[in-house]
Amino acid sequence: MRERIYFQLVNMLKMPFTRGGVAVIEAQMRSVHQEGVLSGAFSDDVPPIISIPDPVTLDPNLRAMRKFEGVTFEFRLAGGVHFVGVRGTITV
C-alpha cells in the first residue's frame, strides 16, 4: 500500500491538499484491498474500513508541513481451512 501511495505522489505533478487529492489515496487503498481479495488474502465478506480525514479540518501546522496524517484502514484476512469435520449417515 505504501508503494502504491508513494507511486501516486511521485508520478503526479502535484497532489492537491483537497478532498479530491486525498480521494486518490483512498482509491489506491481500495485497489490494494481488491487485489488482496482476488488473490485470496483478504475476505470480501466484511467490507474494508478505510478512514480518510477531511483535509479541510486538519491542523494548519500539518498543512504547512504538507503532511496528511490520520489515514487508517482495517482489512479482514481470508484465513484458510485446515481441518473439516464431516458427519453422515447412510441408510438402506
N, CA, C and O atoms as a CHARMM CRD file, in Angstrom:
* protein
*
  368
    1    1 MET  N      0.82300  -1.17500   0.00000 PROA 1      0.00000
    2    1 MET  CA     0.00000   0.00000   0.00000 PROA 1      0.00000
    3    1 MET  C      0.87800   1.25400   0.00000 PROA 1      0.00000
    4    1 MET  O      0.60300   2.22200  -0.70900 PROA 1      0.00000
    5    2 ARG  N      1.93700   1.21500   0.80800 PROA 2      0.00000
    6    2 ARG  CA     2.84600   2.36600   0.83000 PROA 2      0.00000
    7    2 ARG  C      3.42800   2.63900  -0.54800 PROA 2      0.00000
    8    2 ARG  O      3.54500   3.78900  -0.97200 PROA 2      0.00000
    9    3 GLU  N      3.78900   1.56500  -1.23900 PROA 3      0.00000
   10    3 GLU  CA     4.35600   1.73600  -2.57900 PROA 3      0.00000
   11    3 GLU  C      3.34700   2.36100  -3.52700 PROA 3      0.00000
   12    3 GLU  O      3.69700   3.22800  -4.32800 PROA 3      0.00000
   13    4 ARG  N      2.09500   1.92400  -3.44000 PROA 4      0.00000
   14    4 ARG  CA     1.06300   2.48300  -4.30800 PROA 4      0.00000
   15    4 ARG  C      0.87500   3.97000  -4.06100 PROA 4      0.00000
   16    4 ARG  O      0.80500   4.76500  -4.99700 PROA 4      0.00000
   17    5 ILE  N      0.79500   4.33200  -2.79200 PROA 5      0.00000
   18    5 ILE  CA     0.58400   5.74600  -2.45900 PROA 5      0.00000
   19    5 ILE  C      1.80800   6.56600  -2.84900 PROA 5      0.00000
   20    5 ILE  O      1.68100   7.65800  -3.40200 PROA 5      0.00000
   21    6 TYR  N      2.98800   6.03900  -2.56100 PROA 6      0.00000
   22    6 TYR  CA     4.22300   6.74000  -2.93400 PROA 6      0.00000
   23    6 TYR  C      4.29000   6.92300  -4.44600 PROA 6      0.00000
   24    6 TYR  O      4.64600   7.99700  -4.93000 PROA 6      0.00000
   25    7 PHE  N      3.95000   5.87600  -5.19000 PROA 7      0.00000
   26    7 PHE  CA     3.96000   5.95100  -6.64800 PROA 7      0.00000
   27    7 PHE  C      3.07000   7.08600  -7.13500 PROA 7      0.00000
   28    7 PHE  O      3.44400   7.82200  -8.04800 PROA 7      0.00000
   29    8 GLN  N      1.90000   7.23100  -6.53100 PROA 8      0.00000
   30    8 GLN  CA     0.99500   8.32000  -6.90600 PROA 8      0.00000
   31    8 GLN  C      1.60800   9.67800  -6.59300 PROA 8      0.00000
   32    8 GLN  O      1.53000  10.60800  -7.39600 PROA 8      0.00000
   33    9 LEU  N      2.22200   9.77900  -5.41100 PROA 9      0.00000
   34    9 LEU  CA     2.81800  11.05600  -5.01600 PROA 9      0.00000
   35    9 LEU  C      3.91600  11.50200  -5.97800 PROA 9      0.00000
   36    9 LEU  O      3.98300  12.67600  -6.34300 PROA 9      0.00000
   37   10 VAL  N      4.76400  10.58200  -6.38500 PROA 10     0.00000
   38   10 VAL  CA     5.89800  10.97400  -7.23500 PROA 10     0.00000
   39   10 VAL  C      5.52700  11.07700  -8.70500 PROA 10     0.00000
   40   10 VAL  O      6.24600  11.71900  -9.47000 PROA 10     0.00000
   41   11 ASN  N      4.43100  10.46600  -9.11900 PROA 11     0.00000
   42   11 ASN  CA     4.07600  10.49600 -10.53000 PROA 11     0.00000
   43   11 ASN  C      3.01200  11.52400 -10.88900 PROA 11     0.00000
   44   11 ASN  O      2.71000  11.72400 -12.06600 PROA 11     0.00000
   45   12 MET  N      2.45100  12.16500  -9.89400 PROA 12     0.00000
   46   12 MET  CA     1.53200  13.26700 -10.17500 PROA 12     0.00000
   47   12 MET  C      2.35200  14.55100 -10.14800 PROA 12     0.00000
   48   12 MET  O      3.29100  14.67400  -9.36100 PROA 12     0.00000
   49   13 LEU  N      2.00900  15.48800 -10.98500 PROA 13     0.00000
   50   13 LEU  CA     2.70500  16.77500 -10.92200 PROA 13     0.00000
   51   13 LEU  C      2.56100  17.38000  -9.53500 PROA 13     0.00000
   52   13 LEU  O      3.51100  17.92200  -8.97000 PROA 13     0.00000
   53   14 LYS  N      1.34800  17.27300  -9.00200 PROA 14     0.00000
   54   14 LYS  CA     1.07500  17.78300  -7.66000 PROA 14     0.00000
   55   14 LYS  C     -0.17500  17.08400  -7.14900 PROA 14     0.00000
   56   14 LYS  O     -1.19800  17.03200  -7.83200 PROA 14     0.00000
   57   15 MET  N     -0.07800  16.54800  -5.93800 PROA 15     0.00000
   58   15 MET  CA    -1.28700  16.00600  -5.31600 PROA 15     0.00000
   59   15 MET  C     -1.86100  17.11800  -4.44900 PROA 15     0.00000
   60   15 MET  O     -1.26100  17.49500  -3.44300 PROA 15     0.00000
   61   16 PRO  N     -3.00900  17.63700  -4.82900 PROA 16     0.00000
   62   16 PRO  CA    -3.56100  18.75000  -4.06300 PROA 16     0.00000
   63   16 PRO  C     -4.00500  18.33100  -2.65900 PROA 16     0.00000
   64   16 PRO  O     -4.46000  17.20700  -2.44600 PROA 16     0.00000
   65   17 PHE  N     -3.86500  19.24100  -1.72600 PROA 17     0.00000
   66   17 PHE  CA    -4.28300  19.01000  -0.33500 PROA 17     0.00000
   67   17 PHE  C     -5.76700  19.34200  -0.24300 PROA 17     0.00000
   68   17 PHE  O     -6.18100  20.23300   0.49900 PROA 17     0.00000
   69   18 THR  N     -6.55500  18.60200  -1.01800 PROA 18     0.00000
   70   18 THR  CA    -8.00400  18.82000  -1.10500 PROA 18     0.00000
   71   18 THR  C     -8.69900  17.47200  -0.97000 PROA 18     0.00000
   72   18 THR  O     -8.04600  16.42900  -0.92400 PROA 18     0.00000
   73   19 ARG  N    -10.00700  17.50100  -0.90800 PROA 19     0.00000
   74   19 ARG  CA   -10.76800  16.24900  -0.84400 PROA 19     0.00000
   75   19 ARG  C    -10.52500  15.41000  -2.09800 PROA 19     0.00000
   76   19 ARG  O    -10.43900  14.18400  -2.03400 PROA 19     0.00000
   77   20 GLY  N    -10.41600  16.08100  -3.22100 PROA 20     0.00000
   78   20 GLY  CA   -10.12800  15.35600  -4.46300 PROA 20     0.00000
   79   20 GLY  C     -8.74800  14.72200  -4.45100 PROA 20     0.00000
   80   20 GLY  O     -8.56200  13.60900  -4.94300 PROA 20     0.00000
   81   21 GLY  N     -7.79000  15.42900  -3.89200 PROA 21     0.00000
   82   21 GLY  CA    -6.42900  14.89500  -3.80700 PROA 21     0.00000
   83   21 GLY  C     -6.34900  13.67600  -2.91500 PROA 21     0.00000
   84   21 GLY  O     -5.71300  12.68300  -3.26900 PROA 21     0.00000
   85   22 VAL  N     -6.99100  13.74700  -1.75700 PROA 22     0.00000
   86   22 VAL  CA    -6.92600  12.60200  -0.84200 PROA 22     0.00000
   87   22 VAL  C     -7.81300  11.45500  -1.31100 PROA 22     0.00000
   88   22 VAL  O     -7.65100  10.32300  -0.85600 PROA 22     0.00000
   89   23 ALA  N     -8.74500  11.73400  -2.21200 PROA 23     0.00000
   90   23 ALA  CA    -9.54200  10.65200  -2.80500 PROA 23     0.00000
   91   23 ALA  C     -8.63900   9.73400  -3.62900 PROA 23     0.00000
   92   23 ALA  O     -8.92500   8.54500  -3.76600 PROA 23     0.00000
   93   24 VAL  N     -7.56500  10.27200  -4.16900 PROA 24     0.00000
   94   24 VAL  CA    -6.59800   9.46100  -4.91200 PROA 24     0.00000
   95   24 VAL  C     -5.94600   8.44800  -3.97100 PROA 24     0.00000
   96   24 VAL  O     -5.73900   7.29300  -4.34000 PROA 24     0.00000
   97   25 ILE  N     -5.62700   8.88800  -2.76000 PROA 25     0.00000
   98   25 ILE  CA    -5.03900   7.99800  -1.75800 PROA 25     0.00000
   99   25 ILE  C     -6.03300   6.89100  -1.40400 PROA 25     0.00000
  100   25 ILE  O     -5.67600   5.71400  -1.35800 PROA 25     0.00000
  101   26 GLU  N     -7.27100   7.28000  -1.15900 PROA 26     0.00000
  102   26 GLU  CA    -8.29400   6.28900  -0.81300 PROA 26     0.00000
  103   26 GLU  C     -8.49700   5.28800  -1.94600 PROA 26     0.00000
  104   26 GLU  O     -8.67000   4.09600  -1.69500 PROA 26     0.00000
  105   27 ALA  N     -8.47800   5.75700  -3.17800 PROA 27     0.00000
  106   27 ALA  CA    -8.65600   4.85600  -4.32400 PROA 27     0.00000
  107   27 ALA  C     -7.52800   3.82700  -4.38300 PROA 27     0.00000
  108   27 ALA  O     -7.76400   2.66200  -4.70400 PROA 27     0.00000
  109   28 GLN  N     -6.32200   4.24900  -4.08000 PROA 28     0.00000
  110   28 GLN  CA    -5.20200   3.30500  -4.07800 PROA 28     0.00000
  111   28 GLN  C     -5.36600   2.27300  -2.96600 PROA 28     0.00000
  112   28 GLN  O     -5.06200   1.09600  -3.15800 PROA 28     0.00000
  113   29 MET  N     -5.84000   2.70600  -1.82300 PROA 29     0.00000
  114   29 MET  CA    -6.05400   1.78100  -0.70700 PROA 29     0.00000
  115   29 MET  C     -7.13000   0.75600  -1.05900 PROA 29     0.00000
  116   29 MET  O     -6.97500  -0.43000  -0.76500 PROA 29     0.00000
  117   30 ARG  N     -8.20100   1.19800  -1.67500 PROA 30     0.00000
  118   30 ARG  CA    -9.26700   0.28100  -2.07600 PROA 30     0.00000
  119   30 ARG  C     -8.78200  -0.68400  -3.15700 PROA 30     0.00000
  120   30 ARG  O     -9.19200  -1.84400  -3.19300 PROA 30     0.00000
  121   31 SER  N     -7.91800  -0.20200  -4.02700 PROA 31     0.00000
  122   31 SER  CA    -7.35000  -1.04300  -5.07000 PROA 31     0.00000
  123   31 SER  C     -6.48800  -2.15600  -4.47000 PROA 31     0.00000
  124   31 SER  O     -6.54300  -3.29900  -4.92200 PROA 31     0.00000
  125   32 VAL  N     -5.70000  -1.82200  -3.46000 PROA 32     0.00000
  126   32 VAL  CA    -4.88000  -2.82300  -2.78000 PROA 32     0.00000
  127   32 VAL  C     -5.77700  -3.86500  -2.12200 PROA 32     0.00000
  128   32 VAL  O     -5.49000  -5.06000  -2.18600 PROA 32     0.00000
  129   33 HSD  N     -6.86200  -3.41900  -1.48900 PROA 33     0.00000
  130   33 HSD  CA    -7.79200  -4.35600  -0.86600 PROA 33     0.00000
  131   33 HSD  C     -8.38200  -5.29600  -1.91400 PROA 33     0.00000
  132   33 HSD  O     -8.44800  -6.50500  -1.69400 PROA 33     0.00000
  133   34 GLN  N     -8.80500  -4.75500  -3.03800 PROA 34     0.00000
  134   34 GLN  CA    -9.42500  -5.57200  -4.07500 PROA 34     0.00000
  135   34 GLN  C     -8.44000  -6.59500  -4.63000 PROA 34     0.00000
  136   34 GLN  O     -8.81900  -7.73800  -4.88900 PROA 34     0.00000
  137   35 GLU  N     -7.18700  -6.20300  -4.81600 PROA 35     0.00000
  138   35 GLU  CA    -6.17300  -7.15900  -5.27500 PROA 35     0.00000
  139   35 GLU  C     -5.99400  -8.27400  -4.25100 PROA 35     0.00000
  140   35 GLU  O     -5.83100  -9.44000  -4.61000 PROA 35     0.00000
  141   36 GLY  N     -6.02500  -7.90600  -2.97700 PROA 36     0.00000
  142   36 GLY  CA    -5.91300  -8.90100  -1.91600 PROA 36     0.00000
  143   36 GLY  C     -7.08800  -9.86800  -1.91700 PROA 36     0.00000
  144   36 GLY  O     -6.91600 -11.06000  -1.66400 PROA 36     0.00000
  145   37 VAL  N     -8.27400  -9.35800  -2.19900 PROA 37     0.00000
  146   37 VAL  CA    -9.45700 -10.22200  -2.28300 PROA 37     0.00000
  147   37 VAL  C     -9.29600 -11.18500  -3.46200 PROA 37     0.00000
  148   37 VAL  O     -9.55900 -12.38000  -3.32600 PROA 37     0.00000
  149   38 LEU  N     -8.87200 -10.67700  -4.59900 PROA 38     0.00000
  150   38 LEU  CA    -8.72500 -11.52100  -5.78700 PROA 38     0.00000
  151   38 LEU  C     -7.64800 -12.58400  -5.60600 PROA 38     0.00000
  152   38 LEU  O     -7.75400 -13.67400  -6.17000 PROA 38     0.00000
  153   39 SER  N     -6.61900 -12.28300  -4.83300 PROA 39     0.00000
  154   39 SER  CA    -5.54800 -13.26000  -4.61400 PROA 39     0.00000
  155   39 SER  C     -5.86900 -14.22500  -3.47900 PROA 39     0.00000
  156   39 SER  O     -5.14200 -15.19500  -3.26500 PROA 39     0.00000
  157   40 GLY  N     -6.96400 -13.96300  -2.74200 PROA 40     0.00000
  158   40 GLY  CA    -7.36900 -14.84400  -1.65800 PROA 40     0.00000
  159   40 GLY  C     -6.80500 -14.46000  -0.29900 PROA 40     0.00000
  160   40 GLY  O     -7.00300 -15.18600   0.67500 PROA 40     0.00000
  161   41 ALA  N     -6.11600 -13.34700  -0.21700 PROA 41     0.00000
  162   41 ALA  CA    -5.52600 -12.93000   1.05400 PROA 41     0.00000
  163   41 ALA  C     -6.54300 -12.25200   1.97300 PROA 41     0.00000
  164   41 ALA  O     -6.53300 -12.48100   3.18200 PROA 41     0.00000
  165   42 PHE  N     -7.41100 -11.42500   1.41000 PROA 42     0.00000
  166   42 PHE  CA    -8.38700 -10.68900   2.20000 PROA 42     0.00000
  167   42 PHE  C     -9.79400 -11.21400   1.93700 PROA 42     0.00000
  168   42 PHE  O    -10.10500 -11.68000   0.84100 PROA 42     0.00000
  169   43 SER  N    -10.63300 -11.12900   2.96100 PROA 43     0.00000
  170   43 SER  CA   -12.01700 -11.56100   2.85800 PROA 43     0.00000
  171   43 SER  C    -12.86400 -10.46700   2.23200 PROA 43     0.00000
  172   43 SER  O    -12.68800  -9.28000   2.50900 PROA 43     0.00000
  173   44 ASP  N    -13.78200 -10.89100   1.38500 PROA 44     0.00000
  174   44 ASP  CA   -14.73200  -9.94700   0.80600 PROA 44     0.00000
  175   44 ASP  C    -16.05300  -9.99200   1.56300 PROA 44     0.00000
  176   44 ASP  O    -16.97600  -9.23900   1.25300 PROA 44     0.00000
  177   45 ASP  N    -16.14700 -10.88800   2.56900 PROA 45     0.00000
  178   45 ASP  CA   -17.36900 -10.99800   3.37200 PROA 45     0.00000
  179   45 ASP  C    -17.58800  -9.77600   4.24400 PROA 45     0.00000
  180   45 ASP  O    -18.72700  -9.38800   4.50400 PROA 45     0.00000
  181   46 VAL  N    -16.50000  -9.17100   4.69600 PROA 46     0.00000
  182   46 VAL  CA   -16.57000  -7.98400   5.55100 PROA 46     0.00000
  183   46 VAL  C    -15.98300  -6.82300   4.75100 PROA 46     0.00000
  184   46 VAL  O    -14.82500  -6.89000   4.33700 PROA 46     0.00000
  185   47 PRO  N    -16.74900  -5.77000   4.52800 PROA 47     0.00000
  186   47 PRO  CA   -16.21200  -4.66600   3.73400 PROA 47     0.00000
  187   47 PRO  C    -15.03600  -3.99500   4.44300 PROA 47     0.00000
  188   47 PRO  O    -14.99300  -3.94100   5.67200 PROA 47     0.00000
  189   48 PRO  N    -14.09000  -3.48800   3.66500 PROA 48     0.00000
  190   48 PRO  CA   -12.94700  -2.81300   4.28100 PROA 48     0.00000
  191   48 PRO  C    -13.38800  -1.51900   4.95900 PROA 48     0.00000
  192   48 PRO  O    -14.34600  -0.87300   4.53500 PROA 48     0.00000
  193   49 ILE  N    -12.68000  -1.16200   6.00400 PROA 49     0.00000
  194   49 ILE  CA   -12.92600   0.11700   6.67500 PROA 49     0.00000
  195   49 ILE  C    -11.71900   0.99400   6.39800 PROA 49     0.00000
  196   49 ILE  O    -10.61200   0.71100   6.85800 PROA 49     0.00000
  197   50 ILE  N    -11.93900   2.04900   5.65100 PROA 50     0.00000
  198   50 ILE  CA   -10.86700   2.99000   5.31400 PROA 50     0.00000
  199   50 ILE  C    -11.30000   4.35500   5.81900 PROA 50     0.00000
  200   50 ILE  O    -12.35500   4.86700   5.44700 PROA 50     0.00000
  201   51 SER  N    -10.47400   4.92800   6.66400 PROA 51     0.00000
  202   51 SER  CA   -10.80000   6.22400   7.25800 PROA 51     0.00000
  203   51 SER  C     -9.83000   7.27500   6.73000 PROA 51     0.00000
  204   51 SER  O     -8.61800   7.18400   6.92900 PROA 51     0.00000
  205   52 ILE  N    -10.38300   8.25800   6.06400 PROA 52     0.00000
  206   52 ILE  CA    -9.59500   9.35500   5.49300 PROA 52     0.00000
  207   52 ILE  C    -10.10000  10.64900   6.12300 PROA 52     0.00000
  208   52 ILE  O    -11.26300  11.00700   5.93600 PROA 52     0.00000
  209   53 PRO  N     -9.25100  11.35300   6.86200 PROA 53     0.00000
  210   53 PRO  CA    -9.71800  12.60400   7.46000 PROA 53     0.00000
  211   53 PRO  C    -10.01000  13.67300   6.39700 PROA 53     0.00000
  212   53 PRO  O     -9.43600  13.66400   5.30800 PROA 53     0.00000
  213   54 ASP  N    -10.88300  14.55600   6.73300 PROA 54     0.00000
  214   54 ASP  CA   -11.20500  15.67000   5.84100 PROA 54     0.00000
  215   54 ASP  C    -10.01900  16.63200   5.85000 PROA 54     0.00000
  216   54 ASP  O     -9.66700  17.15400   6.90800 PROA 54     0.00000
  217   55 PRO  N     -9.39700  16.87600   4.70300 PROA 55     0.00000
  218   55 PRO  CA    -8.21300  17.74400   4.68500 PROA 55     0.00000
  219   55 PRO  C     -8.50600  19.17600   5.11000 PROA 55     0.00000
  220   55 PRO  O     -7.60700  19.89200   5.55300 PROA 55     0.00000
  221   56 VAL  N     -9.74900  19.59100   4.97700 PROA 56     0.00000
  222   56 VAL  CA   -10.10900  20.96000   5.35400 PROA 56     0.00000
  223   56 VAL  C    -10.01800  21.15200   6.86500 PROA 56     0.00000
  224   56 VAL  O     -9.72500  22.25200   7.33300 PROA 56     0.00000
  225   57 THR  N    -10.26900  20.08100   7.63600 PROA 57     0.00000
  226   57 THR  CA   -10.30600  20.20700   9.09500 PROA 57     0.00000
  227   57 THR  C     -8.98200  19.84700   9.76800 PROA 57     0.00000
  228   57 THR  O     -8.88500  19.89000  10.99500 PROA 57     0.00000
  229   58 LEU  N     -7.97400  19.49700   8.99200 PROA 58     0.00000
  230   58 LEU  CA    -6.68600  19.13000   9.59000 PROA 58     0.00000
  231   58 LEU  C     -5.99100  20.34500  10.19900 PROA 58     0.00000
  232   58 LEU  O     -6.26100  21.48900   9.83500 PROA 58     0.00000
  233   59 ASP  N     -5.11000  20.06700  11.11300 PROA 59     0.00000
  234   59 ASP  CA    -4.31900  21.09200  11.79400 PROA 59     0.00000
  235   59 ASP  C     -3.55500  21.92100  10.75600 PROA 59     0.00000
  236   59 ASP  O     -2.88400  21.35700   9.89200 PROA 59     0.00000
  237   60 PRO  N     -3.64800  23.23500  10.83200 PROA 60     0.00000
  238   60 PRO  CA    -2.92000  24.09000   9.88000 PROA 60     0.00000
  239   60 PRO  C     -1.40800  23.84200   9.88100 PROA 60     0.00000
  240   60 PRO  O     -0.74700  24.02500   8.85900 PROA 60     0.00000
  241   61 ASN  N     -0.86500  23.42800  11.02700 PROA 61     0.00000
  242   61 ASN  CA     0.56500  23.13600  11.07200 PROA 61     0.00000
  243   61 ASN  C      0.91100  21.94000  10.18000 PROA 61     0.00000
  244   61 ASN  O      1.94500  21.93900   9.51200 PROA 61     0.00000
  245   62 LEU  N      0.04600  20.92800  10.17200 PROA 62     0.00000
  246   62 LEU  CA     0.27300  19.79100   9.28800 PROA 62     0.00000
  247   62 LEU  C      0.17900  20.20800   7.82800 PROA 62     0.00000
  248   62 LEU  O      0.95800  19.76000   6.98700 PROA 62     0.00000
  249   63 ARG  N     -0.78000  21.06500   7.54700 PROA 63     0.00000
  250   63 ARG  CA    -0.90800  21.55900   6.17300 PROA 63     0.00000
  251   63 ARG  C      0.34000  22.31900   5.76300 PROA 63     0.00000
  252   63 ARG  O      0.81900  22.17800   4.63800 PROA 63     0.00000
  253   64 ALA  N      0.87200  23.13200   6.68000 PROA 64     0.00000
  254   64 ALA  CA     2.07700  23.90300   6.37600 PROA 64     0.00000
  255   64 ALA  C      3.27800  22.98700   6.13300 PROA 64     0.00000
  256   64 ALA  O      4.14600  23.29500   5.31600 PROA 64     0.00000
  257   65 MET  N      3.32100  21.84800   6.85500 PROA 65     0.00000
  258   65 MET  CA     4.41300  20.88700   6.66800 PROA 65     0.00000
  259   65 MET  C      4.12900  19.93200   5.51000 PROA 65     0.00000
  260   65 MET  O      4.96100  19.09200   5.16700 PROA 65     0.00000
  261   66 ARG  N      2.93200  20.07200   4.90600 PROA 66     0.00000
  262   66 ARG  CA     2.48900  19.23500   3.79800 PROA 66     0.00000
  263   66 ARG  C      2.38000  17.76800   4.19500 PROA 66     0.00000
  264   66 ARG  O      2.67100  16.86800   3.40700 PROA 66     0.00000
  265   67 LYS  N      1.95300  17.55000   5.43700 PROA 67     0.00000
  266   67 LYS  CA     1.76500  16.20000   5.96100 PROA 67     0.00000
  267   67 LYS  C      0.27800  15.90400   6.06700 PROA 67     0.00000
  268   67 LYS  O     -0.47900  16.66000   6.67600 PROA 67     0.00000
  269   68 PHE  N     -0.12300  14.80500   5.47300 PROA 68     0.00000
  270   68 PHE  CA    -1.50900  14.36200   5.57800 PROA 68     0.00000
  271   68 PHE  C     -1.51200  13.14200   6.48000 PROA 68     0.00000
  272   68 PHE  O     -1.10400  12.06200   6.05600 PROA 68     0.00000
  273   69 GLU  N     -1.96200  13.29400   7.70700 PROA 69     0.00000
  274   69 GLU  CA    -1.92000  12.21800   8.69200 PROA 69     0.00000
  275   69 GLU  C     -3.32900  11.82200   9.12300 PROA 69     0.00000
  276   69 GLU  O     -4.30100  12.54500   8.90600 PROA 69     0.00000
  277   70 GLY  N     -3.39900  10.64000   9.74400 PROA 70     0.00000
  278   70 GLY  CA    -4.67000  10.17000  10.27200 PROA 70     0.00000
  279   70 GLY  C     -5.39000   9.18100   9.38500 PROA 70     0.00000
  280   70 GLY  O     -6.54700   8.84700   9.64300 PROA 70     0.00000
  281   71 VAL  N     -4.72500   8.70300   8.33800 PROA 71     0.00000
  282   71 VAL  CA    -5.33100   7.72700   7.43600 PROA 71     0.00000
  283   71 VAL  C     -5.20200   6.34100   8.06500 PROA 71     0.00000
  284   71 VAL  O     -4.10500   5.94300   8.45800 PROA 71     0.00000
  285   72 THR  N     -6.30600   5.60500   8.16500 PROA 72     0.00000
  286   72 THR  CA    -6.28400   4.26200   8.74100 PROA 72     0.00000
  287   72 THR  C     -7.10500   3.30800   7.88300 PROA 72     0.00000
  288   72 THR  O     -7.94500   3.72500   7.08700 PROA 72     0.00000
  289   73 PHE  N     -6.84000   2.01600   8.06700 PROA 73     0.00000
  290   73 PHE  CA    -7.63100   1.01000   7.36400 PROA 73     0.00000
  291   73 PHE  C     -7.72900  -0.25300   8.19900 PROA 73     0.00000
  292   73 PHE  O     -6.88800  -0.51400   9.06000 PROA 73     0.00000
  293   74 GLU  N     -8.77900  -1.04100   7.92800 PROA 74     0.00000
  294   74 GLU  CA    -8.97100  -2.35300   8.52000 PROA 74     0.00000
  295   74 GLU  C     -9.42700  -3.29200   7.41300 PROA 74     0.00000
  296   74 GLU  O    -10.46500  -3.07500   6.78800 PROA 74     0.00000
  297   75 PHE  N     -8.63700  -4.34400   7.17600 PROA 75     0.00000
  298   75 PHE  CA    -8.99500  -5.37200   6.20800 PROA 75     0.00000
  299   75 PHE  C     -9.09700  -6.69000   6.96100 PROA 75     0.00000
  300   75 PHE  O     -8.30800  -6.93400   7.87400 PROA 75     0.00000
  301   76 ARG  N    -10.03100  -7.53100   6.60600 PROA 76     0.00000
  302   76 ARG  CA   -10.19100  -8.84400   7.22800 PROA 76     0.00000
  303   76 ARG  C     -9.42500  -9.86900   6.40300 PROA 76     0.00000
  304   76 ARG  O     -9.64600  -9.99700   5.19900 PROA 76     0.00000
  305   77 LEU  N     -8.51600 -10.60400   7.06000 PROA 77     0.00000
  306   77 LEU  CA    -7.81100 -11.68000   6.37500 PROA 77     0.00000
  307   77 LEU  C     -8.78800 -12.79600   6.02100 PROA 77     0.00000
  308   77 LEU  O     -9.73600 -13.06100   6.76000 PROA 77     0.00000
  309   78 ALA  N     -8.55200 -13.43200   4.90700 PROA 78     0.00000
  310   78 ALA  CA    -9.42100 -14.52000   4.48200 PROA 78     0.00000
  311   78 ALA  C     -9.17500 -15.77600   5.31100 PROA 78     0.00000
  312   78 ALA  O    -10.09000 -16.57000   5.53000 PROA 78     0.00000
  313   79 GLY  N     -7.94700 -15.95300   5.76900 PROA 79     0.00000
  314   79 GLY  CA    -7.63700 -17.15700   6.54300 PROA 79     0.00000
  315   79 GLY  C     -7.67700 -18.39000   5.65200 PROA 79     0.00000
  316   79 GLY  O     -7.72300 -18.27500   4.42800 PROA 79     0.00000
  317   80 GLY  N     -7.66000 -19.54500   6.25400 PROA 80     0.00000
  318   80 GLY  CA    -7.67500 -20.78000   5.48000 PROA 80     0.00000
  319   80 GLY  C     -8.21700 -21.92700   6.31600 PROA 80     0.00000
  320   80 GLY  O     -8.10700 -21.92700   7.54200 PROA 80     0.00000
  321   81 VAL  N     -8.79200 -22.88200   5.65100 PROA 81     0.00000
  322   81 VAL  CA    -9.34200 -24.06100   6.31600 PROA 81     0.00000
  323   81 VAL  C     -8.25400 -25.12700   6.35900 PROA 81     0.00000
  324   81 VAL  O     -7.66000 -25.45700   5.33200 PROA 81     0.00000
  325   82 HSD  N     -7.99600 -25.66200   7.54300 PROA 82     0.00000
  326   82 HSD  CA    -7.01000 -26.72700   7.69700 PROA 82     0.00000
  327   82 HSD  C     -7.65400 -28.06400   8.04100 PROA 82     0.00000
  328   82 HSD  O     -7.09300 -29.11800   7.74000 PROA 82     0.00000
  329   83 PHE  N     -8.79700 -28.03200   8.65200 PROA 83     0.00000
  330   83 PHE  CA    -9.48600 -29.25600   9.04400 PROA 83     0.00000
  331   83 PHE  C    -10.96700 -29.13500   8.71400 PROA 83     0.00000
  332   83 PHE  O    -11.53800 -28.04600   8.77300 PROA 83     0.00000
  333   84 VAL  N    -11.57500 -30.24700   8.37200 PROA 84     0.00000
  334   84 VAL  CA   -13.01300 -30.27100   8.08100 PROA 84     0.00000
  335   84 VAL  C    -13.60400 -31.45500   8.83200 PROA 84     0.00000
  336   84 VAL  O    -13.12100 -32.58200   8.71900 PROA 84     0.00000
  337   85 GLY  N    -14.63900 -31.18900   9.58900 PROA 85     0.00000
  338   85 GLY  CA   -15.35500 -32.26500  10.27800 PROA 85     0.00000
  339   85 GLY  C    -16.62600 -32.57700   9.52600 PROA 85     0.00000
  340   85 GLY  O    -17.44200 -31.68800   9.28000 PROA 85     0.00000
  341   86 VAL  N    -16.80300 -33.83400   9.15800 PROA 86     0.00000
  342   86 VAL  CA   -17.99400 -34.24800   8.40100 PROA 86     0.00000
  343   86 VAL  C    -18.62600 -35.42100   9.12700 PROA 86     0.00000
  344   86 VAL  O    -17.93400 -36.35400   9.53500 PROA 86     0.00000
  345   87 ARG  N    -19.93400 -35.37500   9.28600 PROA 87     0.00000
  346   87 ARG  CA   -20.68000 -36.49900   9.86200 PROA 87     0.00000
  347   87 ARG  C    -21.79000 -36.85600   8.90600 PROA 87     0.00000
  348   87 ARG  O    -22.38200 -35.98300   8.27000 PROA 87     0.00000
  349   88 GLY  N    -22.06600 -38.10400   8.80500 PROA 88     0.00000
  350   88 GLY  CA   -23.13200 -38.51200   7.91100 PROA 88     0.00000
  351   88 GLY  C    -23.68100 -39.87100   8.28000 PROA 88     0.00000
  352   88 GLY  O    -23.08100 -40.60600   9.06400 PROA 88     0.00000
  353   89 THR  N    -24.81200 -40.19600   7.71400 PROA 89     0.00000
  354   89 THR  CA   -25.45700 -41.48400   7.93500 PROA 89     0.00000
  355   89 THR  C    -25.90100 -42.01900   6.58100 PROA 89     0.00000
  356   89 THR  O    -26.46600 -41.29500   5.76100 PROA 89     0.00000
  357   90 ILE  N    -25.63900 -43.27000   6.37300 PROA 90     0.00000
  358   90 ILE  CA   -26.10000 -43.92800   5.15100 PROA 90     0.00000
  359   90 ILE  C    -27.10800 -44.99700   5.59400 PROA 90     0.00000
  360   90 ILE  O    -26.80100 -45.82600   6.45100 PROA 90     0.00000
  361   91 THR  N    -28.27300 -44.97500   5.02400 PROA 91     0.00000
  362   91 THR  CA   -29.29400 -45.96600   5.36700 PROA 91     0.00000
  363   91 THR  C    -29.76000 -46.69100   4.12600 PROA 91     0.00000
  364   91 THR  O    -29.60300 -46.20400   3.00600 PROA 91     0.00000
  365   92 VAL  N    -30.33000 -47.85000   4.33700 PROA 92     0.00000
  366   92 VAL  CA   -30.85900 -48.64600   3.23100 PROA 92     0.00000
  367   92 VAL  C    -32.36700 -48.68400   3.34600 PROA 92     0.00000
  368   92 VAL  O    -33.03400 -49.30100   2.51700 PROA 92     0.00000
